[in-house]
Amino acid sequence: MAKNRFVESLEKMTVGIMSPAVLEKVALTVNSEVAKRKNYIKIPNVKGLSPQEAGKLLESYGFEYSSSLTVPGSRLANKKADKIITVRPHSGLVVSPDTHIKLYYADEQIIERSKEIALEEEEAKQRKHQQREAVAKEVNGFSKKILKKLPFKK
């Protein structure tokens, strides 16, 4: 139904601009693409599931999948171990049934390393803030000394 409306609106827009042969070719292309995507499937949201549960769900949709450990990073510090964190292609996309889905999860070691990384990043952020404050204090003090030496009238 939507395909027909699209073709009809395309016809109205192109009347007088495109030849009937070109318009026919466009309609065939649109019909071909719509037919090709007729069997496409929406990737289910498997984030938060265990790799085994996610795999069973994806298999029930007919997808092939693989799961692997992700790399440590501060963004994983608050995630749960052995739960899907990332899905590629993203959940919710409508794809061909023969699309291979990649699942990424973190184990306890990756979560612990991620917590360490998050702590290191926070400490570095605090050090940088302290350095900025020290520089600002030094510049302020220097400015006051210079102002005292300048011959301004009060």
C-alpha distance (Angstrom), angle and dihedral (degrees) to the residues before:
residue distance angle dihedral
M1 . . .
A2 3.82 . .
K3 3.80 88.6 .
N4 3.80 90.9 57.3
R5 3.81 92.1 48.5
F6 3.79 89.7 50.0
V7 3.79 92.4 51.0
E8 3.82 91.2 45.5
S9 3.81 92.6 50.7
L10 3.80 89.4 46.2
E11 3.79 89.3 52.5
K12 3.81 91.7 50.9
M13 3.81 92.3 49.1
T14 3.78 94.7 47.6
V15 3.79 101.5 41.0
G16 3.77 105.9 129.9
I17 3.82 92.4 9.3
M18 3.80 102.3 70.1
S19 3.74 128.4 41.9
P20 3.82 116.8 -117.9
A21 3.82 89.6 -110.9
V22 3.80 92.0 57.1
L23 3.79 91.2 44.5
E24 3.81 89.8 50.9
K25 3.81 90.2 51.5
V26 3.82 91.1 50.3
A27 3.82 90.5 50.4
L28 3.81 91.0 50.2
T29 3.80 90.9 50.1
V30 3.80 92.5 49.5
N31 3.81 91.4 47.6
S32 3.80 90.8 48.3
E33 3.81 92.7 51.3
V34 3.80 92.6 46.8
A35 3.82 91.2 49.7
K36 3.80 91.5 47.5
R37 3.80 91.9 53.6
K38 3.80 94.5 44.5
N39 3.82 91.8 98.4
Y40 3.80 96.4 42.4
I41 3.81 116.9 128.8
K42 3.79 132.1 -147.3
I43 3.81 112.3 -119.0
P44 3.82 106.9 -120.0
N45 3.80 120.5 -127.6
V46 3.80 105.8 -102.8
K47 3.81 98.5 162.8
G48 3.78 110.9 130.2
L49 3.80 94.0 25.2
S50 3.78 123.2 111.4
P51 3.81 114.5 -100.4
Q52 3.82 89.1 -108.8
E53 3.81 94.1 51.2
A54 3.80 91.6 44.9
G55 3.80 90.5 49.3
K56 3.79 92.8 51.9
L57 3.78 91.4 49.2
L58 3.81 93.3 48.7
E59 3.81 90.9 47.2
S60 3.81 89.6 52.5
Y61 3.82 87.0 59.0
G62 3.80 90.0 48.4
F63 3.81 97.1 -109.4
E64 3.77 125.2 141.8
Y65 3.79 112.4 -135.9
S66 3.77 145.3 175.8
S67 3.78 129.0 -158.5
S68 3.77 128.3 -154.0
L69 3.76 141.3 165.1
T70 3.77 117.8 -88.5
V71 3.80 124.8 -137.0
P72 3.82 121.0 -95.2
G73 3.78 117.9 -98.0
S74 3.79 138.8 152.9
R75 3.81 90.7 -103.3
L76 3.82 88.0 67.5
A77 3.82 96.3 52.7
N78 3.82 93.1 100.1
K79 3.81 97.8 37.6
K80 3.78 124.3 108.9
A81 3.79 120.1 -110.0
D82 3.80 120.1 -108.0
K83 3.81 94.3 15.9
I84 3.81 126.1 118.7
I85 3.80 110.2 -98.2
T86 3.79 103.5 171.0
V87 3.81 133.8 25.4
R88 3.82 123.1 -165.1
P89 2.99 119.2 -133.8
H90 3.81 89.9 31.8
S91 3.78 122.2 -101.4
G92 3.77 112.3 -96.9
L93 3.79 96.7 35.7
V94 3.79 117.0 125.8
V95 3.80 108.2 -128.2
S96 3.76 143.3 163.1
P97 3.81 114.2 -79.4
D98 3.81 89.9 -118.8
T99 3.83 92.2 60.6
H100 3.80 113.3 125.0
I101 3.82 111.3 -130.8
K102 3.81 119.9 -149.4
L103 3.80 118.8 -152.9
Y104 3.80 123.3 -164.1
Y105 3.78 125.1 -164.2
A106 3.81 138.7 164.2
D107 3.78 128.3 -127.0
E108 3.85 125.9 -150.3
Q109 3.83 92.6 -86.5
I110 3.80 92.7 53.2
I111 3.82 91.2 47.1
E112 3.82 91.2 50.4
R113 3.81 92.0 47.7
S114 3.81 88.9 47.2
K115 3.82 89.8 54.1
E116 3.80 89.5 51.2
I117 3.80 90.7 49.9
A118 3.82 90.9 49.2
L119 3.80 90.2 50.8
E120 3.82 91.6 47.9
E121 3.81 90.4 49.8
E122 3.81 91.8 49.5
E123 3.81 91.4 48.9
A124 3.81 90.9 49.1
K125 3.80 89.6 49.6
Q126 3.81 90.8 51.8
R127 3.83 92.0 47.8
K128 3.79 90.4 50.8
H129 3.81 90.7 49.5
Q130 3.83 91.0 49.9
Q131 3.81 90.6 48.9
R132 3.80 90.8 51.5
E133 3.80 90.9 49.6
A134 3.82 90.9 49.3
V135 3.82 91.6 50.1
A136 3.81 91.3 47.2
K137 3.83 90.5 50.3
E138 3.80 91.3 48.5
V139 3.81 92.7 48.4
N140 3.80 90.7 47.5
G141 3.82 91.5 51.1
F142 3.80 91.3 46.9
S143 3.80 90.8 49.9
K144 3.82 91.3 52.0
K145 3.83 91.2 51.6
I146 3.79 91.7 50.8
L147 3.79 92.2 47.4
K148 3.81 90.7 52.7
K149 3.81 91.0 54.5
L150 3.79 95.2 49.3
P151 3.80 115.6 93.5
F152 3.79 100.1 -119.2
K153 3.77 119.3 159.2
K154 3.73 116.7 -130.7
